[in-house]
Amino acid sequence: MPSVSPFERGQPTRGGYRDVSPADTIAARGAVRLVDVREPHEYVGELGHVPGSELVPLAAVAAAATAWDRERDVILICRSGARSGRAAEAMVAAGFARVMNMAGGMLAYNAAGLPVER
Protein backbone atom coordinates (compact mmCIF):
# COMPACT_ATOMS: atom_id res chain seq x y z
CA MET A 1 0.00 0.00 0.00
CA PRO A 2 1.35 3.45 -0.86
CA SER A 3 2.47 5.55 2.11
CA VAL A 4 0.16 8.36 0.98
CA SER A 5 -3.16 7.22 -0.44
CA PRO A 6 -3.87 7.93 -4.08
CA PHE A 7 -6.80 10.08 -2.91
CA GLU A 8 -4.45 12.50 -1.17
CA ARG A 9 -2.19 12.62 -4.24
CA GLY A 10 -5.07 12.87 -6.69
CA GLN A 11 -5.94 16.01 -8.61
CA PRO A 12 -9.26 17.51 -7.36
CA THR A 13 -11.89 18.05 -10.07
CA ARG A 14 -14.94 20.27 -10.37
CA GLY A 15 -17.08 17.15 -10.05
CA GLY A 16 -15.91 16.56 -6.47
CA TYR A 17 -13.82 13.48 -7.19
CA ARG A 18 -10.07 13.25 -7.79
CA ASP A 19 -8.15 12.14 -10.86
CA VAL A 20 -5.38 9.63 -10.14
CA SER A 21 -2.69 8.18 -12.38
CA PRO A 22 -2.63 4.63 -13.73
CA ALA A 23 0.57 4.06 -11.69
CA ASP A 24 -1.19 5.15 -8.47
CA THR A 25 -4.11 2.90 -9.39
CA ILE A 26 -2.04 -0.29 -9.69
CA ALA A 27 0.02 0.64 -6.60
CA ALA A 28 -3.19 0.95 -4.55
CA ARG A 29 -4.56 -2.43 -5.65
CA GLY A 30 -5.83 -4.34 -2.66
CA ALA A 31 -6.15 -1.21 -0.53
CA VAL A 32 -8.92 0.42 -2.58
CA ARG A 33 -11.98 -0.77 -4.47
CA LEU A 34 -11.22 -0.83 -8.22
CA VAL A 35 -14.37 -0.62 -10.34
CA ASP A 36 -14.29 -0.89 -14.13
CA VAL A 37 -17.41 0.74 -15.61
CA ARG A 38 -16.97 -0.49 -19.19
CA GLU A 39 -19.09 -3.13 -20.89
CA PRO A 40 -18.22 -6.84 -20.45
CA HIS A 41 -16.75 -7.18 -23.96
CA GLU A 42 -14.41 -4.24 -23.26
CA TYR A 43 -13.33 -5.65 -19.88
CA VAL A 44 -11.99 -8.82 -21.50
CA GLY A 45 -11.13 -7.21 -24.83
CA GLU A 46 -8.06 -5.69 -26.44
CA LEU A 47 -7.19 -3.27 -23.61
CA GLY A 48 -7.85 -5.81 -20.85
CA HIS A 49 -8.48 -4.65 -17.29
CA VAL A 50 -6.55 -3.73 -14.16
CA PRO A 51 -5.81 -6.89 -12.14
CA GLY A 52 -8.07 -6.96 -9.09
CA SER A 53 -10.74 -4.71 -10.60
CA GLU A 54 -14.39 -5.64 -10.61
CA LEU A 55 -16.69 -5.11 -13.59
CA VAL A 56 -19.75 -2.95 -12.91
CA PRO A 57 -20.99 -1.45 -16.21
CA LEU A 58 -21.83 2.25 -16.05
CA ALA A 59 -25.58 1.62 -16.27
CA ALA A 60 -25.39 -0.60 -13.16
CA VAL A 61 -23.11 1.54 -10.97
CA ALA A 62 -25.86 3.50 -9.16
CA ALA A 63 -27.72 0.33 -8.16
CA ALA A 64 -24.58 -1.60 -7.19
CA ALA A 65 -23.15 1.31 -5.20
CA THR A 66 -26.07 1.28 -2.76
CA ALA A 67 -24.38 -1.73 -1.08
CA TRP A 68 -20.87 -0.19 -1.00
CA ASP A 69 -19.10 1.52 1.92
CA ARG A 70 -19.40 5.28 1.30
CA GLU A 71 -16.14 5.97 3.22
CA ARG A 72 -13.93 3.45 1.40
CA ASP A 73 -11.56 4.65 -1.32
CA VAL A 74 -12.83 3.72 -4.77
CA ILE A 75 -11.13 4.19 -8.13
CA LEU A 76 -13.33 4.09 -11.22
CA ILE A 77 -11.88 2.93 -14.54
CA CYS A 78 -13.00 3.01 -18.18
CA ARG A 79 -11.45 3.20 -21.65
CA SER A 80 -10.46 6.90 -21.66
CA GLY A 81 -11.58 8.32 -18.32
CA ALA A 82 -14.84 9.89 -19.57
CA ARG A 83 -17.39 7.25 -18.48
CA SER A 84 -15.60 6.67 -15.19
CA GLY A 85 -15.63 10.45 -14.63
CA ARG A 86 -19.42 10.48 -15.04
CA ALA A 87 -19.70 7.54 -12.63
CA ALA A 88 -17.42 9.35 -10.17
CA GLU A 89 -19.60 12.48 -10.25
CA ALA A 90 -22.70 10.37 -9.63
CA MET A 91 -21.06 8.61 -6.68
CA VAL A 92 -19.99 11.92 -5.13
CA ALA A 93 -23.58 13.17 -5.54
CA ALA A 94 -24.76 9.97 -3.80
CA GLY A 95 -22.60 10.72 -0.75
CA PHE A 96 -19.39 8.82 -1.42
CA ALA A 97 -16.48 10.62 0.23
CA ARG A 98 -13.31 9.24 -1.42
CA VAL A 99 -14.03 8.77 -5.11
CA MET A 100 -11.29 8.73 -7.74
CA ASN A 101 -11.16 8.43 -11.52
CA MET A 102 -8.20 6.81 -13.26
CA ALA A 103 -7.08 9.62 -15.56
CA GLY A 104 -6.72 8.55 -19.18
CA GLY A 105 -8.45 5.23 -18.55
CA MET A 106 -7.16 1.93 -19.88
CA LEU A 107 -5.64 3.72 -22.89
CA ALA A 108 -3.21 5.54 -20.56
CA TYR A 109 -2.79 2.45 -18.37
CA ASN A 110 -1.75 0.32 -21.36
CA ALA A 111 0.49 3.11 -22.70
CA ALA A 112 2.31 3.08 -19.34
CA GLY A 113 3.03 -0.65 -19.79
CA LEU A 114 1.29 -1.67 -16.57
CA PRO A 115 0.06 -5.27 -16.01
CA VAL A 116 -3.30 -6.23 -17.49
CA GLU A 117 -5.64 -9.20 -17.34
CA ARG A 118 -8.00 -10.23 -20.14
C-alpha positions in Angstrom: 0.0 0.0 0.0 1.4 3.5 -0.9 2.5 5.6 2.1 0.2 8.4 1.0 -3.2 7.2 -0.4 -3.9 7.9 -4.1 -6.8 10.1 -2.9 -4.5 12.5 -1.2 -2.2 12.6 -4.2 -5.1 12.9 -6.7 -5.9 16.0 -8.6 -9.3 17.5 -7.4 -11.9 18.0 -10.1 -14.9 20.3 -10.4 -17.1 17.1 -10.0 -15.9 16.6 -6.5 -13.8 13.5 -7.2 -10.1 13.2 -7.8 -8.2 12.1 -10.9 -5.4 9.6 -10.1 -2.7 8.2 -12.4 -2.6 4.6 -13.7 0.6 4.1 -11.7 -1.2 5.1 -8.5 -4.1 2.9 -9.4 -2.0 -0.3 -9.7 0.0 0.6 -6.6 -3.2 1.0 -4.5 -4.6 -2.4 -5.7 -5.8 -4.3 -2.7 -6.1 -1.2 -0.5 -8.9 0.4 -2.6 -12.0 -0.8 -4.5 -11.2 -0.8 -8.2 -14.4 -0.6 -10.3 -14.3 -0.9 -14.1 -17.4 0.7 -15.6 -17.0 -0.5 -19.2 -19.1 -3.1 -20.9 -18.2 -6.8 -20.4 -16.7 -7.2 -24.0 -14.4 -4.2 -23.3 -13.3 -5.6 -19.9 -12.0 -8.8 -21.5 -11.1 -7.2 -24.8 -8.1 -5.7 -26.4 -7.2 -3.3 -23.6 -7.9 -5.8 -20.9 -8.5 -4.7 -17.3 -6.6 -3.7 -14.2 -5.8 -6.9 -12.1 -8.1 -7.0 -9.1 -10.7 -4.7 -10.6 -14.4 -5.6 -10.6 -16.7 -5.1 -13.6 -19.7 -3.0 -12.9 -21.0 -1.5 -16.2 -21.8 2.3 -16.0 -25.6 1.6 -16.3 -25.4 -0.6 -13.2 -23.1 1.5 -11.0 -25.9 3.5 -9.2 -27.7 0.3 -8.2 -24.6 -1.6 -7.2 -23.1 1.3 -5.2 -26.1 1.3 -2.8 -24.4 -1.7 -1.1 -20.9 -0.2 -1.0 -19.1 1.5 1.9 -19.4 5.3 1.3 -16.1 6.0 3.2 -13.9 3.4 1.4 -11.6 4.6 -1.3 -12.8 3.7 -4.8 -11.1 4.2 -8.1 -13.3 4.1 -11.2 -11.9 2.9 -14.5 -13.0 3.0 -18.2 -11.4 3.2 -21.6 -10.5 6.9 -21.7 -11.6 8.3 -18.3 -14.8 9.9 -19.6 -17.4 7.2 -18.5 -15.6 6.7 -15.2 -15.6 10.5 -14.6 -19.4 10.5 -15.0 -19.7 7.5 -12.6 -17.4 9.3 -10.2 -19.6 12.5 -10.2 -22.7 10.4 -9.6 -21.1 8.6 -6.7 -20.0 11.9 -5.1 -23.6 13.2 -5.5 -24.8 10.0 -3.8 -22.6 10.7 -0.7 -19.4 8.8 -1.4 -16.5 10.6 0.2 -13.3 9.2 -1.4 -14.0 8.8 -5.1 -11.3 8.7 -7.7 -11.2 8.4 -11.5 -8.2 6.8 -13.3 -7.1 9.6 -15.6 -6.7 8.6 -19.2 -8.5 5.2 -18.5 -7.2 1.9 -19.9 -5.6 3.7 -22.9 -3.2 5.5 -20.6 -2.8 2.5 -18.4 -1.7 0.3 -21.4 0.5 3.1 -22.7 2.3 3.1 -19.3 3.0 -0.6 -19.8 1.3 -1.7 -16.6 0.1 -5.3 -16.0 -3.3 -6.2 -17.5 -5.6 -9.2 -17.3 -8.0 -10.2 -20.1 
